[in-house]
Amino acid sequence: MHFWALPLSLWTALVPCHGFSVDVEQPVTFQEPTDSFGQSVALLGGGAGAGLIVSAPLQRGAVNETGKIYKCTLGSGKCLGISIQRPTDAVNMSLGLSLATRNSQILACGPTVHQACGNNMYMKGYCFLLDQNLKELQRIPETLPECTKRTTDIVFLIDGSGSVSYRDFQRMKTFVSQIMTRFEHSDTLFSLVQFSTDVEIHFDFNEFRSSSKPTQQVMEVLQQRGWTNTITAIKEVLRELFVPGRGSRPEAAKVLIVVTDGKKTEETSYSSVISEAQKAGIIRYAIGVGNAFSTQDAMQELKDIASDPDSDHVFRVNDFSALQGIQDKLHEKIFAIEGTQSQNSSSFQLEMSQEGFSALLSPDGSVLGAVGAYDWSGGIFLYGTSGEPTFINMSHTNRDMNDAYLGYSAEVVQLNKQHSYVVGAPRHNHIGKAILFRQDARSREWRVKDEAVGTQVGSYFGATLCTVDLNKDTNTDLFLIGAPMYHDAGHGGRVYVCPLTSLGELSSCNTVLQGQTGHLFGRFGASMAQLGDISGDGRTDVVIGAPLENDNQGAVYVFQGTRRSINTQYSQRIEGSEFPSRLRFFGQAVSGGTDLMGDGLADVAVGALGQVLLLRSRPVLRVGISISFIPPVIPIAVFNCQGQEQQNQKASSARVCFTVTKGTKDALGDGIRSTLRYTLTLDPGRPKPRAAFNSISPSESKEIQIGIETKCETFQIILPTCIEDTLNPLVLRVNYTLTGLPIANTRNLRPILSQDSALQTSDVLPFEKNCGTDGKCDDVLQLSFNFSGLTGRS
């Protein structure tokens, strides 16, 4: 997002790394009075329906309505809101948080739909597929799934032993009553049991159901005091409370919450009673209070009581006053049980899926990221032609994927007309992962084909993805994986380049792209997009955003494709601070590779805070130079003289031709013109040049206007005086620069010289040799000598 402003000068072509193929002199700026405008951008092709789709996902509308998408057109220079018929249950959906376009279709998603189910709040999503006329083709999903009607029976088993003080016992009762209050509007029944030396059932599920003030009953419980017979208490709960006679429902999820301040006083182990609880499908939570659980043995006791995994079912607090702090966590865990369809599970399934967190339009259909599915392990939904979605993810039994956020990003990989999907999971093991899924030809199941894993904790490896077809043969050659939170000594963020083999497997991700040194918090790689071939070398180029560079003003970088990869040196860096509109977070979103201007050249859209800039790529020109001499050698008669007498003999004529061609494809015809400045130099580097132009100077400079054509000039070469060195030929060197002129009807767009153009060339003009009819000269060297007057010495 940083751009170096350089004047167009004689040496413009010599500094391409600061201003090459993306034009920054005449940006088209779209702006709306809401900061979230520009959060996502997508170019929409398709002739008359072409435009720029921009989202403002936090813009407030009617009651419970957040998010708006706009279509911005060049003709009007304005953005108009797109009217979408939202379902009544699309509450605060953040419409446009993700956007995608393909084949003149638009996919806009709002993944934060709040669905109230009893006392619980689920997080779902809606997406809308529109055609180029902004007519809704499909709503995905058609309706949200109904709230899961789960019943839950919960027993609180609280420690009333003598080691618990009166005040702490009161706090424990308050904790129980507050948890019960949180489930007031759900189909949840409670039972309360106190244990010490004896076990006392204060109320069972039937009594709870019939009580008008169950929380008051909790607060009226008197403390027993005595020993800590935990095993006996659990056994009685299993056999006396989780039974139909006490009001326990066969279809309900059964939960036991044990709150204690110390180890059991019984000698027997937990193995028998816990095995009985497991067979009954009872989900168990253990809450240890106080210093008694600071030892490893005591903590093991809590783990023995609780269900697996310990990280989800064991809580430890320093004192009873800290029980308040775990209410949210415990409520969330039980809430998750209610959301599942299994009594033996304690994880979310699709209740918090946030479908549409990422969006992709593929040849197979709409692809929606669902980062919250299955305990935020995530996945993607593929909505094909059948209308029924296919969920693609790692197995939800794979605990390694918990909180991985699979589906945070997704891209389609095409190889030999078959489609695979690379999906980002930036929080996998706190490092990040990108997984390549491919459909099995026989079973039609989606399976993991390969994966790439990040290298640094917290780097968010896989947060962004970009697939690249380098040579435009429709096959994906490589994909880029962004890690915008990566940090090293000089950079903030990086992008990994991962080539694909002919079998569609990852060969390595060793090539790394980074931005300018010194931006430690730049978030390089926060956005990425293909640009097409904007450099004129036949390879696809990419643009990468770094929205926090330059104190949050932002920058974007252009990297050129090579035969097999991406050049690690960026060809252009465009700074948000270079534009007059005071941009912030320039580069938070990018989209490219589509022509909106109608000039046949790819454009790039860059999102910023409240603004979007549409930047054009420039026609890239190549210059070929040819030099010919007439005659091709300097005749002997011209240089056969003695001394320093003035000759001014014409040695030859040099014909220099410049041929300008287009490196990029466009629709501008031959209306492209440039100023070409060139200098011819004879015998460059010699202190005393042997030849001159028009007997005046050994160099000559000219300027011409040239289009997409060939232009030639002829120059007379003169030998001003007799010359001594006729063995070495004359050298004619040509240096040039090319400065593009504004193209008519293109808002002052200028062409630019290709980066790989040679700005200098030379040719030689030999002297004729007097070597007879065959033109060959053979040296004959004879040496004779004698010595005289030498005498020998001993």
Secondary structure, 3 states (H helix, E strand, C coil): CECCCCCCCCCHHHCHHHCCCEEEEEEEEEECCCCCCCCEEEEECCHHHCEEEEEEEEEECCCCCEEEEEEECCCCCCEEECCCCCCCCCCCCCECCEEEEECCEEEEEEEEEEEEECCEEEEEEEEEEECCCCCEEEEECCCCCCCCCCCEEEEEEEECCCCCCHHHHHHHHHHHHHHHHHCCCCCEEEEEEEECCCEEEEECHHHHHHCCCHHHHHHCCCCCCCCCCHHHHHHHHHHHCCCHHHCCCCCCEEEEEEEECCCCCCCCCCHHHHHHHHHCCEEEEEEEECHHHCCHHHHHHHHHHCCCCHHHHEEEECCHHHHHHHHHHHHHHHHHHHHCCCCCCCCCCCCCCCEEEEEEEECCEEEEEECCHHHHCECEEEECCCCCEEEECCCCCCHHHCCCCECCEEEEEEECCEEEEEEEECCHHHCEEEEEEEECCCCCCEEEEEEEECCCCCCCECCEEEEECCCCCCCCCEEEEEEEEEECCCEEEEEEEEEECCCCCECCCCEEECCCCCECCCCCCCEEEEEECCCCCCCCEEEEEECCHHHHCEEEEEECECCCCECCCCCEEEEHHHCCCCCCCECCEEEEEECCCCCCCCEEEEEECCEEEEEEECCEEEEEEEEEEECCCECHHHHCCCCCCEEEEEEEEEEEEEEEEECCCCCCCCCCCEEEEEEEEECCCCCCCCCEECCCECEEEEEEEECCCEEEEEEEEEEEECCCCCCCCEEEEEEEEEEECCCCCCCCCCCEECCCCCCEEEEEECECCCCCCCCCCCCCCCCCCCCCCCCCCC
